[in-house]
Amino acid sequence: MSANRTFAFVTIGSGSCRVHRARPHPRHSLRGRGFKVAVHGMTECKPELVADGIRQRMLCHGLHYHFRQPSEILDKNVGPLLFLFHARERVRVAQGVPGYVDGLLENPTRCLHRTPDPDPMLVKRPIKFIALDGVSHLMMSFAAILPVALAAKENSARPFDWLVTFPGYARKFGLLTEKPAD
């Protein structure tokens, strides 16, 4: 049964990995039960935050959304160079610039919801990773990036289901109108 199901958790940065340190994250529980699990991260991968056997793939570097319009040039050419610096330094600089982290959350959210067609690069990569990992269930850690899953599902030859695991920032940007049940 578990051999034919693969769960991919789509995250933004490593924050959504860190919030679950106090208790087991569902990805670790699923892996422990014999399911294949992957993490498809926007902005970075952190191998030390996931259990052995969980594959990590990067959907885009943070610089992809440095400006309001996504930049494939910054993503492909400059983004990898930032990883020459230790993660502690990258975090210190990003958190030292007022509003920068909010921008890294707001820019992709606004971009993905501004037009009917989400960022083309950010649709191609998940489709590729879904196929490579044999994903049957895509677990979106933020409702704000749901257009990525919807566009991937519409354009992927591989069928998969998806689920939003955290609505948080979608509410901040007015993307959810109903109040969640208590």
Buried (B, 14 or more C-beta within 10 A) or exposed (E): EEEEBBBBBBBBBBEBBEEEEEEEBBBBEBBEEEBBBBBBBBBBBBEEBBBEEBBBBBBBBBBBBBEEEBBBEBBBEBBEEBEEEEEEEBBEEBEEEEEEBEBBBBBBBBBBBEEEEBBEBBBBBBBBBBEEBBBBBBBBBBBBBBBBBBBBBEEBEBEBEBEBBBBBBBBBBEBBEEEEEE
